[in-house]
Amino acid sequence: MALILAGRNESSFKGSDGNQVTGITLHLLEDTPDPVNGTHVERFYIHEKKPGYGTAKTIPFGSVITPVYNRYGKVEDIIWKTPDKPFSLKL
């Protein structure tokens, strides 16, 4: 299963401790939808202090994404590959 970058959303807010929290949410689609269950959708958040934050801001839509998780199950970094064909969302 490959995940395709469909969108991103940058955010900045005050956390419960009063400190500013900045990061980016990536919205991903599975590359091969299941004819019975539809398309698997996933999103994950990358904090600005993580290595993948700078990369996540510049990845072209349609790129194949492989998340790298830390031992706590949070996305630490991302590996990506340029799309072979232009991104097109067909509903």
C-alpha positions in Angstrom: 0.0 0.0 0.0 1.4 3.3 -1.0 0.1 6.6 0.3 -0.3 9.6 -2.1 -0.1 13.2 -0.8 -3.5 14.8 -1.5 -3.3 17.9 0.7 -1.6 19.7 3.6 -2.6 22.2 6.2 -0.2 24.3 8.3 -1.3 25.2 11.8 -0.1 27.2 14.7 -1.9 27.4 18.1 -1.2 27.8 21.8 -1.0 24.5 23.6 -2.5 23.6 27.0 0.8 24.7 28.6 0.6 28.2 26.9 3.5 27.5 24.5 3.1 28.0 20.8 2.7 24.8 18.8 3.4 24.9 15.1 3.3 22.0 12.6 1.8 20.6 9.4 -1.0 18.0 8.8 -0.5 15.9 5.7 -3.6 14.3 4.1 -3.0 11.1 2.2 -4.9 8.6 0.0 -4.2 5.0 -0.7 -3.0 4.5 -4.2 -5.2 1.5 -5.0 -8.8 1.9 -3.7 -10.7 -1.3 -2.6 -13.8 -1.8 -4.8 -15.8 -2.9 -1.7 -14.5 -0.6 1.0 -13.4 2.5 -1.0 -10.2 4.5 -0.6 -8.2 4.4 2.6 -7.6 7.9 3.9 -4.9 8.8 6.4 -3.6 12.0 7.9 -0.8 12.8 10.3 0.7 15.7 12.0 4.4 16.7 12.0 5.6 19.1 14.7 8.0 21.8 13.5 10.8 20.4 15.6 10.7 17.0 13.8 13.1 16.4 10.8 10.2 15.8 8.4 8.6 19.3 8.9 10.7 21.2 6.4 10.4 18.5 3.8 6.6 18.2 4.3 6.1 21.8 3.3 7.6 21.4 -0.2 6.6 17.9 -1.3 4.5 18.1 -4.6 1.0 16.8 -4.5 0.7 13.3 -5.9 4.0 12.2 -4.4 4.3 8.7 -2.8 4.8 9.1 0.9 6.3 6.6 3.4 6.0 7.8 7.0 8.8 6.9 9.5 7.4 6.5 13.0 9.2 6.9 16.3 8.9 4.4 19.2 5.8 6.3 20.4 3.9 5.8 17.2 4.3 9.4 16.1 5.6 10.4 12.6 9.2 11.4 13.0 10.2 11.8 9.4 8.9 11.1 5.9 10.4 9.5 2.8 8.9 10.6 -0.5 9.2 9.9 -4.2 8.2 12.2 -7.0 5.0 11.1 -8.8 5.4 9.2 -12.1 2.3 10.9 -13.5 0.5 14.2 -12.6 -1.8 14.0 -9.5 -5.5 13.7 -10.4 -8.2 13.0 -7.8 -11.0 11.1 -9.4 -14.2 10.7 -7.4 
